[in-house]
Amino acid sequence: MKIIMFITWLLTLAMPASAKTKDEVYLMVYHKDPDHGLHMAYSEDGYVWTAINDDKPIIAGDTIAMQHGIRDPHIFHGPDGAYYMCMTDLHVFGKRAGYRTTQWERDEKKYEWGNNKGLVLMKSRDLIHWTHTSIDFTKLPADSVLNWQEVGCVWAPETVWDDEAQRLMIHFTTREGTGRNIICWAYVNDDFTELTSQPKLLFEASGREYNVIDSDIIKVGETYHLFYCSHKKGARPIQHAVSQKLTGPYEADGHYYDGERQGHEAPTCWKRLGTDTYVIMYDNYSRKPMNFGFVETSDFFTYRPIGYFDDAASPMKRTNFEEQKHGAVTYISKAELKRLLKYYQKAK
């Protein structure tokens, strides 16, 4: 299976860039606080975005998650042609929604704000019909990284392909009890239903002095770029680090700058099709109403802020949605988009 995936990926890379980009459009996934469900939007040019299904959830969180709600969705187009989504299994308003009698799933004094036990993994060939699996990290054996039975959170997962190991990998934010948040990684099976390795440390603050969360990794050439959110006092919230190996070690470079003065998180990096420009998209939870901000770079050394969705001076626009949270972007074919839009038009 891994050999077939790799050959398919190589054949895709061998296609002329113009042939690939002319047939592709952008697909964004995100969640919204009011419903804790999975949402999707698309863009043909990477600037103007329209929500699919009139911004109603594509999948309701209470149908797939142990806590009846999802957050932080990420989508990845695998080398086998399948789509992989992973997301945080967490409902921050579970008590208000009637799913539990306590503010959090477990004791806040012992496990802190937003505590949860795991993630939701999903796989699809057509972006419409999805398998789904809940991964409970408290069932993992304790090791030198964490006592997983006492895991305080498992947040913001993302899927990547490890070229060297020829395997699917996820990375995510976690902590033990009320300890510092760190970023870990683990391999996942081809069916995307279970972990095939014990989680290992990917990145942490020196001495775990402060929290690091919301990892995003993109490979450009032979370099892996890690964007993450730092909670170091006085530091810029979003940071950038590089490595020549997917699993690290990563070295922070301090060059990233988005000009943002308010608290923000959830960086994700995607390339503008047919260009050498990369976009770093982030979630500003302090802005009222909440919104996404955008920065562009072509060298990962200099960064140019281009504003927020719907700002007068920004090229980034929305046509039918607002207050989206923690987004991620991939590419799909125009035929796949047509099928998606047709399916949800019929579902009305």
Backbone torsions as a table, in degrees:
resi	resn	phi	psi	omega
1	MET	NA	-43.6	-179.0
2	LYS	-65.0	-36.7	179.1
3	ILE	-65.3	-42.0	178.5
4	ILE	-62.6	-43.2	178.6
5	MET	-60.0	-43.0	-177.3
6	PHE	-68.0	-42.1	179.3
7	ILE	-63.1	-43.2	177.9
8	THR	-59.5	-42.2	179.6
9	TRP	-64.1	-42.6	178.9
10	LEU	-63.8	-41.0	178.5
11	LEU	-63.5	-37.4	177.5
12	THR	-64.5	-42.3	178.9
13	LEU	-64.7	-29.9	-177.5
14	ALA	-74.4	-17.0	177.8
15	MET	-64.9	143.5	175.4
16	PRO	-56.8	139.3	-178.1
17	ALA	-57.1	-38.4	-178.9
18	SER	-64.0	-35.7	-179.8
19	ALA	-67.2	-37.9	-179.6
20	LYS	-71.6	-48.2	-172.9
21	THR	-69.8	-32.2	-179.8
22	LYS	-68.0	-25.2	-177.6
23	ASP	-97.5	-0.8	-173.3
24	GLU	-110.8	150.6	172.8
25	VAL	-132.1	174.4	-177.2
26	TYR	-98.8	141.6	174.3
27	LEU	-126.1	126.4	179.0
28	MET	-110.9	139.2	170.1
29	VAL	-114.3	149.4	178.6
30	TYR	-162.3	169.4	172.9
31	HIS	-120.3	169.4	176.6
32	LYS	-132.2	139.2	-177.5
33	ASP	-59.9	-39.7	-176.6
34	PRO	-60.8	-32.4	-175.3
35	ASP	-118.8	-13.4	-179.5
36	HIS	52.2	38.5	178.1
37	GLY	-115.8	175.0	180.0
38	LEU	-90.1	127.1	179.3
39	HIS	-118.9	155.7	177.0
40	MET	-135.1	149.2	173.2
41	ALA	-141.8	158.4	-179.8
42	TYR	-131.5	160.8	175.4
43	SER	-147.5	138.2	178.0
44	GLU	-88.5	-22.6	-177.9
45	ASP	-119.3	-2.2	-179.0
46	GLY	82.5	3.4	-178.7
47	TYR	-119.2	-45.8	-178.9
48	VAL	-103.4	122.8	-172.9
49	TRP	-118.1	142.0	179.7
50	THR	-130.5	129.6	179.5
51	ALA	-72.2	138.3	174.0
52	ILE	-82.0	147.8	179.0
53	ASN	64.3	31.7	178.6
54	ASP	54.9	32.5	178.7
55	ASP	67.6	16.2	168.6
56	LYS	-83.8	155.3	-177.2
57	PRO	-57.1	136.1	171.4
58	ILE	-70.3	-40.1	175.4
59	ILE	-136.7	130.3	179.0
60	ALA	-75.9	135.5	-178.3
61	GLY	-61.9	-31.3	-177.7
62	ASP	-74.4	-4.3	177.9
63	THR	-95.9	-10.4	-174.2
64	ILE	-130.8	-15.0	-170.4
65	ALA	-112.4	145.8	177.5
66	MET	-61.8	-36.2	178.8
67	GLN	-91.0	6.3	177.5
68	HIS	68.2	21.9	177.2
69	GLY	-162.3	148.7	178.3
70	ILE	-123.3	158.2	176.6
71	ARG	-144.5	165.4	170.3
72	ASP	56.9	47.4	-177.7
73	PRO	-69.9	145.8	175.4
74	HIS	-133.2	140.0	179.1
75	ILE	-122.0	139.6	-177.0
76	PHE	-136.7	130.2	176.3
77	HIS	-92.4	108.0	-173.4
78	GLY	-75.9	163.3	178.6
79	PRO	-66.0	-13.9	176.3
80	ASP	-88.9	2.3	-179.6
81	GLY	89.6	-11.6	179.2
82	ALA	-80.9	160.9	176.2
83	TYR	-107.1	137.1	-178.1
84	TYR	-121.9	129.9	175.0
85	MET	-123.5	139.6	171.5
86	CYS	-133.6	150.6	-175.2
87	MET	-155.9	159.9	177.8
88	THR	-73.3	129.4	175.4
89	ASP	-88.2	92.3	-174.3
90	LEU	-162.0	134.1	172.1
91	HIS	-120.0	108.7	-175.5
92	VAL	-76.3	-13.0	176.5
93	PHE	-116.8	33.4	-176.2
94	GLY	-60.0	-37.1	179.3
95	LYS	-68.1	-46.7	179.7
96	ARG	-61.6	-34.4	-178.9
97	ALA	-80.9	-6.3	177.2
98	GLY	87.1	14.4	-179.0
99	TYR	-87.5	-17.7	177.4
100	ARG	-153.9	167.5	-177.4
101	THR	-98.9	-5.5	-179.4
102	THR	-114.9	161.8	179.9
103	GLN	-60.0	-43.2	179.9
104	TRP	-124.7	167.6	-177.8
105	GLU	-61.1	-36.1	-179.5
106	ARG	-131.7	172.6	-176.0
107	ASP	-54.7	121.7	-178.6
108	GLU	-65.4	-33.2	179.9
109	LYS	-65.9	-31.2	-177.2
110	LYS	-91.3	-30.0	-173.5
111	TYR	-125.7	-5.6	172.0
112	GLU	76.8	-179.5	-178.1
113	TRP	-58.0	140.4	171.7
114	GLY	63.5	29.0	-176.0
115	ASN	-69.3	142.3	177.0
116	ASN	-151.4	171.2	-174.6
117	LYS	-109.0	-13.9	-173.1
118	GLY	-171.0	-164.3	-173.4
119	LEU	-127.2	163.2	171.3
120	VAL	-111.1	128.9	176.7
121	LEU	-113.2	136.4	-177.5
122	MET	-138.6	149.0	179.9
123	LYS	-140.1	142.3	-179.0
124	SER	-150.1	150.8	173.1
125	ARG	-100.6	-17.6	-174.3
126	ASP	-126.7	3.7	-179.9
127	LEU	68.5	7.0	-179.8
128	ILE	-117.4	-48.2	-178.8
129	HIS	-102.9	123.0	-172.6
130	TRP	-124.5	138.8	163.8
131	THR	-82.9	156.5	175.4
132	HIS	-148.5	146.1	-178.4
133	THR	-140.3	138.5	174.0
134	SER	-98.4	130.2	179.0
135	ILE	-107.7	117.0	179.5
136	ASP	-98.4	108.1	-175.5
137	PHE	-73.8	-15.2	178.2
138	THR	-71.5	-10.1	178.3
139	LYS	-89.1	-4.2	178.3
140	LEU	-78.7	149.1	176.6
141	PRO	-70.2	149.3	176.6
142	ALA	-65.7	148.9	178.1
143	ASP	-148.8	-167.5	-177.0
144	SER	-73.5	-15.4	178.3
145	VAL	-81.2	-53.3	-179.0
146	LEU	-150.5	156.5	161.4
147	ASN	-85.9	95.9	-169.7
148	TRP	-65.6	-22.0	176.0
149	GLN	-65.5	-20.0	179.9
150	GLU	-112.0	26.9	-179.2
151	VAL	-61.0	133.2	-177.5
152	GLY	-88.6	-29.4	178.3
153	CYS	-162.4	155.8	170.0
154	VAL	-138.1	103.1	-170.3
155	TRP	-123.5	160.9	164.7
156	ALA	47.7	57.6	-179.9
157	PRO	-76.7	153.1	172.8
158	GLU	-139.9	151.1	179.5
159	THR	-107.2	138.9	174.2
160	VAL	-139.2	166.8	176.3
161	TRP	-108.3	125.1	178.6
162	ASP	-86.9	104.6	-178.7
163	ASP	-58.9	-40.1	-175.8
164	GLU	-71.1	-45.2	-178.0
165	ALA	-86.9	-13.7	-177.6
166	GLN	58.0	48.7	-177.3
167	ARG	-144.5	154.4	171.4
168	LEU	-74.4	141.0	-179.1
169	MET	-136.0	142.6	170.9
170	ILE	-116.0	149.6	171.6
171	HIS	-130.2	152.6	-169.0
172	PHE	-162.4	163.0	176.0
173	THR	-89.3	139.8	178.2
174	THR	-155.4	172.7	175.8
175	ARG	-161.9	163.5	172.6
176	GLU	-101.5	125.4	-179.9
177	GLY	55.2	-121.5	176.9
178	THR	-107.4	23.1	-179.0
179	GLY	-73.3	-173.4	-179.3
180	ARG	-71.0	143.5	175.0
181	ASN	-74.6	137.9	177.0
182	ILE	-132.0	174.2	179.4
183	ILE	-116.7	127.6	-178.6
184	CYS	-122.6	168.8	177.7
185	TRP	-141.1	158.9	176.4
186	ALA	-156.7	151.4	174.1
187	TYR	-81.7	153.0	-178.7
188	VAL	-128.1	149.1	-179.6
189	ASN	-70.8	166.2	-176.1
190	ASP	-62.5	-30.2	178.7
191	ASP	-77.7	-9.0	179.6
192	PHE	60.5	46.4	-177.9
193	THR	-122.1	-13.1	-179.6
194	GLU	-159.5	155.3	174.2
195	LEU	-73.5	141.9	177.5
196	THR	-111.8	3.6	174.8
197	SER	-146.3	154.5	173.8
198	GLN	-68.7	137.2	178.7
199	PRO	-56.4	143.4	177.6
200	LYS	-125.0	158.0	-179.8
201	LEU	-70.4	131.3	175.3
202	LEU	-103.7	-44.5	-175.4
203	PHE	-160.2	142.9	176.5
204	GLU	-154.5	162.5	173.1
205	ALA	-70.5	150.1	178.5
206	SER	-57.4	122.3	-179.2
207	GLY	68.9	12.9	-174.4
208	ARG	50.1	43.3	-177.5
209	GLU	-67.6	-30.8	-178.6
210	TYR	-148.9	170.8	-177.9
211	ASN	-78.0	142.0	165.7
212	VAL	-126.6	133.4	-174.5
213	ILE	-141.2	172.1	168.1
214	ASP	58.5	61.8	-179.8
215	SER	-77.1	144.5	173.6
216	ASP	-140.0	130.5	-177.4
217	ILE	-124.7	132.4	174.4
218	ILE	-134.6	138.0	178.5
219	LYS	-97.9	127.3	177.1
220	VAL	-127.4	114.7	-173.0
221	GLY	65.9	-125.3	178.2
222	GLU	-104.3	9.8	-176.3
223	THR	-110.4	135.3	173.9
224	TYR	-96.1	128.5	179.6
225	HIS	-107.5	122.9	178.3
226	LEU	-107.8	120.6	169.6
227	PHE	-106.2	140.5	-178.0
228	TYR	-153.7	169.4	179.0
229	CYS	-107.3	125.8	179.9
230	SER	-104.2	139.4	175.8
231	HIS	-105.3	21.1	177.5
232	LYS	-66.3	130.5	-177.5
233	LYS	-60.0	128.2	177.4
234	GLY	83.7	-6.9	-178.4
235	ALA	-90.5	158.8	172.5
236	ARG	-64.3	135.5	-174.9
237	PRO	-59.1	-43.5	-177.8
238	ILE	-97.6	132.3	-177.5
239	GLN	-126.1	164.2	-178.2
240	HIS	-131.1	138.7	177.6
241	ALA	-140.7	159.7	-176.7
242	VAL	-132.4	156.7	176.7
243	SER	-156.2	156.7	173.8
244	GLN	-94.1	2.1	179.8
245	LYS	-135.7	135.8	-176.0
246	LEU	-55.2	-42.2	-176.2
247	THR	-87.0	8.6	174.9
248	GLY	89.0	-174.4	9.8
249	PRO	-76.2	150.4	179.2
250	TYR	-104.1	140.1	179.3
251	GLU	-115.2	119.7	179.2
252	ALA	-67.7	140.1	-178.0
253	ASP	-112.3	-16.5	174.4
254	GLY	75.2	6.5	-176.4
255	HIS	-83.9	-26.2	-174.6
256	TYR	-63.1	135.4	178.1
257	TYR	-152.4	125.0	-179.5
258	ASP	-112.3	-0.2	177.5
259	GLY	73.1	6.7	-174.1
260	GLU	-79.6	132.6	179.6
261	ARG	-102.6	-14.0	-179.9
262	GLN	-100.8	161.9	179.6
263	GLY	-63.1	131.6	179.7
264	HIS	-150.4	163.9	-172.6
265	GLU	-157.6	-167.6	173.3
266	ALA	55.1	52.9	176.5
267	PRO	-68.6	142.8	172.5
268	THR	-144.7	137.7	-173.4
269	CYS	-113.7	132.3	176.5
270	TRP	-143.1	153.6	-175.3
271	LYS	-94.3	139.2	172.2
272	ARG	-75.1	124.0	-175.4
273	LEU	-57.2	136.1	176.3
274	GLY	75.2	12.2	-179.2
275	THR	-134.3	176.4	172.1
276	ASP	-105.8	21.7	-178.5
277	THR	-98.7	135.2	177.1
278	TYR	-115.2	142.7	-179.4
279	VAL	-109.2	130.8	169.0
280	ILE	-104.3	116.6	-178.6
281	MET	-106.6	135.3	-179.3
282	TYR	-137.2	163.8	-175.1
283	ASP	-105.9	116.4	176.4
284	ASN	-96.6	100.2	-179.5
285	TYR	-78.7	-12.7	-179.5
286	SER	-87.9	-20.4	-177.8
287	ARG	-73.4	143.1	179.1
288	LYS	-119.2	112.8	-4.2
289	PRO	-74.5	162.7	-179.7
290	MET	-58.7	148.5	-176.3
291	ASN	-157.2	169.8	174.3
292	PHE	-99.7	139.6	172.0
293	GLY	-107.3	160.5	-174.6
294	PHE	-137.6	140.8	177.4
295	VAL	-134.0	144.5	178.8
296	GLU	-118.0	149.1	174.7
297	THR	-152.2	154.3	172.9
298	SER	-122.2	-6.6	-177.2
299	ASP	-131.6	-2.9	-178.5
300	PHE	58.3	27.1	176.5
301	PHE	-126.6	-40.7	175.0
302	THR	-114.5	142.0	-174.2
303	TYR	-132.3	138.2	-177.1
304	ARG	-121.0	107.5	176.2
305	PRO	-62.9	136.1	177.7
306	ILE	-121.8	20.1	170.9
307	GLY	87.6	-164.0	-176.0
308	TYR	-111.0	162.8	170.0
309	PHE	-50.2	126.9	171.0
310	ASP	73.8	4.6	170.3
311	ASP	-64.2	145.3	-176.8
312	ALA	-57.1	-37.4	-176.0
313	ALA	-92.9	1.0	-176.9
314	SER	-99.2	141.4	176.0
315	PRO	-77.9	-8.9	-176.8
316	MET	-85.5	123.0	-174.3
317	LYS	-132.8	152.0	171.7
318	ARG	-117.8	147.4	179.8
319	THR	-105.9	-25.8	-172.9
320	ASN	-154.0	25.3	177.3
321	PHE	-149.2	166.9	-178.9
322	GLU	-158.8	166.8	176.2
323	GLU	50.4	40.2	174.7
324	GLN	-75.3	155.3	-176.6
325	LYS	-129.2	143.5	167.4
326	HIS	44.0	75.4	-175.6
327	GLY	-94.1	166.0	173.6
328	ALA	-149.1	152.3	-173.3
329	VAL	-128.6	139.5	170.0
330	THR	-136.4	-173.7	-179.6
331	TYR	-119.2	141.6	175.0
332	ILE	-133.1	164.1	179.1
333	SER	-77.9	160.8	177.1
334	LYS	-63.7	-33.2	178.0
335	ALA	-66.4	-39.1	178.3
336	GLU	-66.4	-40.1	177.7
337	LEU	-62.9	-43.8	179.6
338	LYS	-59.6	-42.2	179.3
339	ARG	-65.7	-40.8	178.3
340	LEU	-61.2	-49.8	-177.9
341	LEU	-63.1	-38.9	178.5
342	LYS	-65.1	-41.3	-179.3
343	TYR	-62.5	-46.6	-177.0
344	TYR	-79.2	-20.9	172.1
345	GLN	-68.0	-40.2	177.7
346	LYS	-68.9	-28.9	-175.8
347	ALA	-74.7	-11.6	-178.0
348	LYS	-68.2	NA	NA
